[in-house]
Amino acid sequence: MTISKSRKGYAVIWVAFLVLVLVGLGGLSIDWAYVTLTKSQLQAAADAAALAGVQVLAQGQTVVNNTAVNIASLNKAAQSPVAVVAGVDVLIGQFNTSTLTFTVTSLSPNAVKVIARRTSGSPGGPVSLLFGPAFGVTTAGAAAQAIAMVQNGSGTAGLLVLSPNASGALSMTGNAKVVVQGGDLQVDSNNSKAVTMTGNGSITANNVNIVGGYNFSGNGGTASPLHTGVASMADPLASMTAPTVTNNQGSVSLSGNQSKTISPGYYPNGISVSGNGKLTMNAGIYNIGGSGLSVTGNGTMTANGVMLYLSGSAGISLTGNGAVVLTPPTAAASPQYAGISVFQDRADTASDAFSGNASLQLNGAIYLPDAQVTLTGNGGTFGAELIANTVKITGNGTVNINFSGGTKPQLTSNPALVQ
């Protein structure tokens, strides 16, 4: 009888012990689930803050910081607003889609990284546990991060040279000067002589960013911040599709004192103006084939609300002394091509030439992704944004690109989470 009572006593002890273990495991499971929930809430906050921040990336670090901090605080984790620290938890930089790596940099950034934390040292501190204190553990850490990237858009470069490896991708000779007002100059070539300059030329921009290197000879150079070894900048208009313009308008060739007003459509044999010819283009989209568009001599061209699409092997040559005015379509008139003045087909490698004088007034983006363009500066404005495969600048004048004051493409930036 004594043995039976003893066994019952042991059984009670074991049952009590097992109950404590089960209660402990249950409590730890609840704590684990609470921390897991907190981490998912932090992830949602980081995602939202990164997406919001990348949409204002072009406005600079301060605006990105403020936006990300505000959006994060609208989310709660562990029953408290999520607090992220500007400059510590909110970072801008370059995301490389090939290596899937993020590099913190203020040079031509394309991404925003946000870290949302409930850890020791974070504003909210670690997560308080409900049952952990019974086991000597009072808190646990939780963190999540997100990287959002702008996949296209107008970018931050007023002059963007896309060739990935050309020597002299940007070449300057003579006393030529290039001024990018309110924007960067970016050269994507990784060649050790990606930018070459001979003579007394100069470059003025917010930043001069070169993936490769440069070779300056003579007395030329730049007083602007010069950076080499930077990340390449993706073509911000790469997703823009070609227009479909098929209504055949024949060809236009003006010379002497001829003048003509034309309407949008397909000009398979090109458009040329020479002598004292005067061409007026009604607003719309023009598909120009053949030898392209040429304005020489004292010929003039006025084209407001116009996009010139160069197809086949067509190029553009504006090298005369007459007044040339070209402004792009508005968003109301053409949402897809708003801010685009010239679009040369990506399969069209014909060379282009612009010779500036006080009467050359090009607004909007000049987009020549697979072409070599020669710019001769003697004044005037060469667009609000110039994107080309390679660029050659000659002469003794100034090439002005009005990035800050001109009309640029307002394409949807397509921000996306990449991590």
C-alpha positions as CSV (number, residue, x, y, z in Angstrom):
1,M,0.0,0.0,0.0
2,T,2.8,2.3,0.8
3,I,4.5,1.5,-2.6
4,S,1.2,2.3,-4.4
5,K,0.9,5.6,-2.7
6,S,4.5,6.4,-3.6
7,R,3.9,5.6,-7.2
8,K,0.8,7.8,-7.2
9,G,2.9,10.6,-5.8
10,Y,5.5,10.3,-8.5
11,A,2.8,10.3,-11.1
12,V,1.4,13.5,-9.8
13,I,4.8,15.1,-9.9
14,W,5.4,13.9,-13.5
15,V,2.0,15.1,-14.6
16,A,2.7,18.5,-13.0
17,F,6.1,18.7,-14.7
18,L,4.6,17.8,-18.1
19,V,1.9,20.3,-17.6
20,L,4.5,23.0,-16.9
21,V,6.5,21.9,-20.0
22,L,3.4,22.0,-22.2
23,V,2.4,25.4,-20.8
24,G,6.0,26.6,-21.4
25,L,6.0,25.3,-24.9
26,G,2.6,26.9,-25.6
27,G,3.8,30.2,-24.2
28,L,7.0,30.1,-26.3
29,S,4.8,29.2,-29.4
30,I,2.7,32.2,-28.7
31,D,5.8,34.4,-28.3
32,W,7.3,33.0,-31.5
33,A,4.0,33.7,-33.4
34,Y,4.0,37.2,-32.0
35,V,7.5,37.9,-33.1
36,T,6.7,36.4,-36.6
37,L,3.7,38.7,-36.9
38,T,5.8,41.6,-35.9
39,K,8.3,40.8,-38.6
40,S,5.6,40.6,-41.2
41,Q,4.3,44.0,-40.1
42,L,7.8,45.4,-40.3
43,Q,8.1,43.9,-43.8
44,A,4.9,45.6,-44.9
45,A,6.2,48.9,-43.5
46,A,9.6,48.6,-45.2
47,D,7.9,47.7,-48.6
48,A,5.6,50.7,-48.4
49,A,8.3,53.1,-47.3
50,A,10.8,51.9,-50.0
51,L,8.1,52.2,-52.8
52,A,7.1,55.7,-51.6
53,G,10.7,56.8,-51.3
54,V,11.8,55.7,-54.8
55,Q,9.0,57.6,-56.4
56,V,10.5,60.9,-55.2
57,L,14.1,59.8,-55.8
58,A,14.7,62.5,-58.4
59,Q,13.9,65.1,-55.7
60,G,17.0,64.2,-53.6
61,Q,18.0,62.5,-50.4
62,T,16.1,64.8,-48.0
63,V,12.7,64.3,-49.7
64,V,13.3,60.5,-49.9
65,N,14.1,60.4,-46.2
66,N,11.1,62.4,-45.2
67,T,8.8,60.4,-47.4
68,A,10.0,57.0,-46.2
69,V,9.9,58.0,-42.6
70,N,6.4,59.3,-42.8
71,I,5.1,56.3,-44.7
72,A,6.7,53.9,-42.4
73,S,5.1,55.6,-39.4
74,L,1.7,55.0,-40.8
75,N,2.3,51.3,-40.2
76,K,2.3,49.5,-36.9
77,A,4.4,46.6,-35.6
78,A,4.0,45.2,-32.1
79,Q,1.2,47.6,-31.6
80,S,3.5,50.7,-32.1
81,P,4.1,52.9,-35.2
82,V,7.1,51.8,-37.2
83,A,10.0,54.3,-36.7
84,V,12.9,54.3,-39.3
85,V,15.9,56.5,-39.0
86,A,16.8,58.7,-42.0
87,G,20.3,58.0,-43.3
88,V,20.6,54.8,-41.2
89,D,17.5,52.8,-42.1
90,V,16.7,54.8,-45.3
91,L,19.4,54.6,-48.0
92,I,19.6,55.6,-51.6
93,G,21.8,53.9,-54.2
94,Q,22.3,51.8,-57.2
95,F,20.7,48.4,-57.6
96,N,22.4,46.1,-60.1
97,T,19.9,43.8,-61.7
98,S,22.6,41.4,-62.9
99,T,24.3,40.8,-59.6
100,L,21.3,41.6,-57.5
101,T,23.4,43.9,-55.3
102,F,22.6,47.3,-53.8
103,T,25.4,49.9,-53.5
104,V,24.9,53.0,-51.4
105,T,25.7,56.0,-53.6
106,S,24.2,59.4,-54.4
107,L,25.5,59.3,-58.0
108,S,22.7,58.5,-60.4
109,P,20.7,56.5,-57.9
110,N,18.0,54.2,-59.1
111,A,16.9,52.5,-55.9
112,V,15.9,53.1,-52.2
113,K,16.5,50.6,-49.4
114,V,14.5,50.7,-46.2
115,I,15.2,48.7,-43.0
116,A,12.4,48.4,-40.5
117,R,13.7,47.2,-37.1
118,R,12.5,46.3,-33.6
119,T,15.9,45.6,-32.1
120,S,18.2,46.9,-29.4
121,G,19.2,50.3,-30.4
122,S,16.2,50.9,-32.7
123,P,13.7,53.7,-31.9
124,G,11.0,51.2,-30.7
125,G,13.4,48.8,-29.1
126,P,13.1,45.0,-29.2
127,V,9.8,43.2,-29.0
128,S,8.6,42.5,-25.5
129,L,7.7,38.8,-25.0
130,L,4.6,37.6,-23.0
131,F,5.9,34.3,-21.7
132,G,9.6,34.6,-22.3
133,P,10.3,36.2,-18.9
134,A,9.4,33.0,-17.2
135,F,12.4,31.5,-18.9
136,G,14.7,34.5,-18.4
137,V,14.1,36.0,-21.9
138,T,12.2,39.2,-21.9
139,T,12.6,40.5,-25.4
140,A,13.4,39.4,-29.0
141,G,14.6,41.2,-32.1
142,A,12.8,41.5,-35.4
143,A,13.8,43.2,-38.6
144,A,12.9,43.4,-42.3
145,Q,14.2,45.2,-45.3
146,A,13.0,46.2,-48.7
147,I,14.6,47.6,-51.9
148,A,12.5,49.4,-54.5
149,M,13.9,50.3,-57.8
150,V,12.8,52.8,-60.5
151,Q,12.8,50.8,-63.8
152,N,12.4,53.7,-66.1
153,G,11.6,57.4,-66.1
154,S,13.3,60.6,-67.0
155,G,16.3,59.9,-64.8
156,T,18.7,62.5,-63.4
157,A,21.0,62.9,-66.4
158,G,20.5,65.8,-68.8
159,L,23.1,64.2,-71.1
160,L,23.3,60.4,-71.1
161,V,25.7,58.5,-73.4
162,L,24.7,54.9,-73.6
163,S,27.5,53.0,-75.4
164,P,28.8,50.4,-72.9
165,N,32.4,50.2,-74.1
166,A,33.3,52.8,-76.7
167,S,36.5,54.8,-76.6
168,G,35.6,58.5,-76.8
169,A,31.9,57.7,-76.3
170,L,31.8,61.4,-75.4
171,S,34.4,63.2,-77.5
172,M,35.1,66.9,-77.4
173,T,37.4,68.9,-79.6
174,G,38.4,72.5,-80.1
175,N,37.0,75.0,-77.6
176,A,33.6,73.4,-77.4
177,K,31.7,73.7,-74.1
178,V,28.8,71.6,-72.9
179,V,26.5,72.9,-70.1
180,V,23.9,70.7,-68.6
181,Q,21.7,73.0,-66.6
182,G,20.4,71.4,-63.4
183,G,21.3,67.8,-64.2
184,D,24.1,65.3,-64.5
185,L,26.2,64.2,-67.4
186,Q,26.5,60.4,-67.4
187,V,28.7,58.3,-69.7
188,D,28.1,54.5,-69.5
189,S,31.2,53.4,-71.4
190,N,33.6,51.3,-69.2
191,N,36.5,52.2,-71.5
192,S,39.5,53.8,-69.9
193,K,39.1,56.7,-72.3
194,A,35.3,56.8,-72.3
195,V,35.5,60.6,-72.3
196,T,38.1,62.4,-74.4
197,M,38.8,66.1,-74.7
198,T,41.3,68.0,-76.7
199,G,41.7,71.7,-76.8
200,N,40.3,74.2,-74.4
201,G,36.8,72.8,-74.0
202,S,34.9,72.4,-70.7
203,I,32.0,70.5,-69.1
204,T,29.6,72.0,-66.6
205,A,27.0,69.8,-64.9
206,N,25.8,68.9,-61.4
207,N,28.0,65.8,-61.6
208,V,30.1,64.3,-64.4
209,N,29.7,60.5,-63.9
210,I,31.8,58.1,-66.0
211,V,31.7,54.3,-65.7
212,G,35.2,54.1,-67.2
213,G,37.9,56.8,-67.3
214,Y,38.8,59.9,-69.2
215,N,41.6,61.5,-71.1
216,F,41.8,65.3,-71.2
217,S,44.6,67.0,-73.2
218,G,45.2,70.7,-73.7
219,N,43.8,73.1,-71.2
220,G,40.3,71.7,-71.2
221,G,38.5,69.9,-68.3
222,T,35.7,70.4,-65.8
223,A,35.2,72.2,-62.6
224,S,32.2,70.1,-61.8
225,P,32.4,67.1,-59.5
226,L,34.0,64.4,-61.6
227,H,33.4,60.7,-60.7
228,T,34.8,57.6,-62.4
229,G,34.1,54.0,-61.8
230,V,30.4,54.7,-61.2
231,A,27.5,52.3,-61.9
232,S,26.1,52.5,-65.4
233,M,22.7,54.2,-65.8
234,A,20.0,52.3,-67.5
235,D,18.3,53.8,-70.5
236,P,15.3,55.6,-68.8
237,L,13.3,55.4,-72.0
238,A,14.0,51.8,-72.8
239,S,10.4,50.7,-72.4
240,M,9.0,53.3,-74.7
241,T,7.5,51.6,-77.7
242,A,7.6,52.9,-81.3
243,P,4.5,54.8,-82.6
244,T,2.4,53.4,-85.3
245,V,2.0,56.1,-88.0
246,T,1.1,54.8,-91.4
247,N,-1.0,57.5,-93.2
248,N,1.3,58.2,-96.2
249,Q,2.0,61.9,-96.7
250,G,4.6,61.5,-99.4
251,S,7.7,63.7,-99.1
252,V,8.5,67.4,-98.6
253,S,11.3,69.3,-100.2
254,L,11.4,73.0,-99.8
255,S,14.0,75.3,-101.3
256,G,14.3,78.9,-102.4
257,N,11.6,81.0,-100.8
258,Q,9.0,78.2,-100.7
259,S,6.9,77.7,-97.6
260,K,4.5,75.0,-96.5
261,T,2.5,73.8,-93.6
262,I,2.2,70.0,-93.1
263,S,0.3,67.6,-91.0
264,P,1.2,64.5,-89.0
265,G,1.7,61.3,-90.8
266,Y,4.3,59.0,-92.5
267,Y,6.8,60.7,-94.8
268,P,8.6,57.7,-96.4
269,N,11.0,59.8,-98.5
270,G,11.9,62.3,-95.8
271,I,11.6,66.0,-95.3
272,S,14.2,68.6,-96.4
273,V,14.3,72.4,-96.1
274,S,17.0,74.5,-97.7
275,G,17.6,78.0,-99.0
276,N,15.1,80.3,-97.5
277,G,12.4,77.7,-97.2
278,K,9.9,77.9,-94.4
279,L,8.3,74.8,-92.9
280,T,5.5,74.7,-90.3
281,M,4.5,71.4,-88.8
282,N,1.1,71.0,-87.2
283,A,1.0,69.3,-83.8
284,G,1.2,65.5,-83.7
285,I,3.5,62.6,-84.5
286,Y,5.6,62.4,-87.7
287,N,7.1,59.2,-88.9
288,I,10.0,60.2,-91.1
289,G,11.7,57.7,-93.3
290,G,14.1,57.9,-96.3
291,S,17.0,60.2,-95.6
292,G,15.2,61.7,-92.6
293,L,14.9,65.4,-91.7
294,S,17.3,68.0,-93.0
295,V,17.2,71.8,-92.4
296,T,20.1,73.7,-94.0
297,G,21.0,77.1,-95.3
298,N,18.6,79.8,-94.0
299,G,15.7,77.4,-93.9
300,T,13.4,77.6,-90.9
301,M,11.2,75.1,-89.1
302,T,8.5,75.7,-86.5
303,A,7.1,72.5,-84.9
304,N,5.1,73.0,-81.7
305,G,3.5,70.0,-80.0
306,V,5.4,67.7,-82.3
307,M,7.3,64.4,-81.9
308,L,9.6,63.3,-84.8
309,Y,10.0,59.6,-85.1
310,L,12.9,58.5,-87.3
311,S,12.5,55.1,-88.8
312,G,14.3,52.9,-91.3
313,S,17.7,54.5,-91.9
314,A,16.5,58.1,-91.3
315,G,18.6,60.6,-89.4
316,I,18.2,64.2,-88.5
317,S,20.4,67.1,-89.5
318,L,19.7,70.6,-88.3
319,T,22.8,72.5,-89.4
320,G,21.5,75.7,-91.0
321,N,21.5,79.3,-89.9
322,G,17.7,79.7,-89.8
323,A,15.4,79.5,-86.8
324,V,14.4,76.0,-85.7
325,V,11.8,75.6,-83.0
326,L,10.8,72.2,-81.8
327,T,8.6,71.6,-78.7
328,P,7.2,68.2,-77.7
329,P,3.6,67.0,-77.3
330,T,1.9,67.7,-74.0
331,A,0.5,64.9,-71.8
332,A,-3.0,65.9,-72.7
333,A,-2.3,65.6,-76.4
334,S,-0.2,62.4,-76.2
335,P,0.2,60.7,-72.8
336,Q,2.6,58.1,-74.2
337,Y,5.0,60.6,-75.9
338,A,4.7,63.7,-73.7
339,G,8.0,65.5,-73.4
340,I,9.6,63.6,-76.3
341,S,10.7,65.8,-79.3
342,V,12.8,63.3,-81.3
343,F,12.7,59.5,-81.1
344,Q,15.1,57.6,-83.4
345,D,14.2,53.9,-83.8
346,R,16.4,51.6,-81.8
347,A,17.3,49.7,-85.0
348,D,18.2,52.9,-86.8
349,T,21.9,53.7,-86.5
350,A,22.0,56.6,-88.9
351,S,24.2,59.5,-87.7
352,D,22.7,62.8,-86.6
353,A,23.9,66.3,-86.5
354,F,22.8,69.5,-84.7
355,S,24.5,72.8,-85.2
356,G,23.4,75.4,-82.7
357,N,22.9,79.1,-83.0
358,A,20.8,81.6,-81.1
359,S,17.8,80.5,-83.2
360,L,18.0,76.8,-82.4
361,Q,15.4,76.1,-79.7
362,L,14.9,72.4,-79.1
363,N,12.8,71.5,-76.1
364,G,11.9,68.1,-74.7
365,A,13.9,64.9,-74.9
366,I,16.1,64.1,-77.9
367,Y,16.3,60.3,-77.9
368,L,18.8,58.7,-80.3
369,P,19.6,55.4,-78.5
370,D,21.7,53.7,-81.2
371,A,23.0,56.7,-83.0
372,Q,26.1,58.8,-83.1
373,V,25.3,62.5,-82.8
374,T,27.5,65.4,-83.6
375,L,26.8,68.7,-81.8
376,T,28.4,72.0,-82.9
377,G,27.7,74.6,-80.3
378,N,27.2,78.3,-81.2
379,G,24.4,79.0,-78.8
380,G,20.8,77.9,-78.7
381,T,19.3,75.0,-76.7
382,F,19.8,71.4,-77.6
383,G,16.8,70.0,-75.8
384,A,15.9,69.4,-72.1
385,E,17.5,65.9,-72.2
386,L,19.8,64.3,-74.7
387,I,20.2,60.5,-74.8
388,A,22.4,59.0,-77.5
389,N,24.7,56.0,-78.1
390,T,27.8,58.2,-78.7
391,V,28.2,62.0,-78.7
392,K,30.8,64.2,-80.5
393,I,31.0,67.9,-79.6
394,T,33.0,70.2,-81.9
395,G,33.5,73.9,-82.6
396,N,34.1,76.8,-80.4
397,G,30.7,77.5,-79.0
398,T,28.5,76.2,-76.2
399,V,26.1,73.3,-76.2
400,N,23.3,74.1,-73.8
401,I,21.0,71.3,-72.4
402,N,18.2,72.8,-70.3
403,F,17.5,69.9,-68.0
404,S,16.1,71.9,-65.1
405,G,14.0,74.3,-67.1
406,G,12.9,72.3,-70.2
407,T,10.0,70.0,-70.7
408,K,11.1,66.4,-70.0
409,P,9.3,63.1,-70.4
410,Q,6.9,62.4,-67.5
411,L,6.7,58.7,-68.0
412,T,5.5,56.4,-65.2
413,S,8.5,55.5,-63.2
414,N,7.3,51.9,-62.6
415,P,8.7,51.6,-59.1
416,A,9.0,47.9,-58.2
417,L,10.2,45.9,-55.2
418,V,13.3,44.0,-56.2
419,Q,14.2,42.6,-52.8
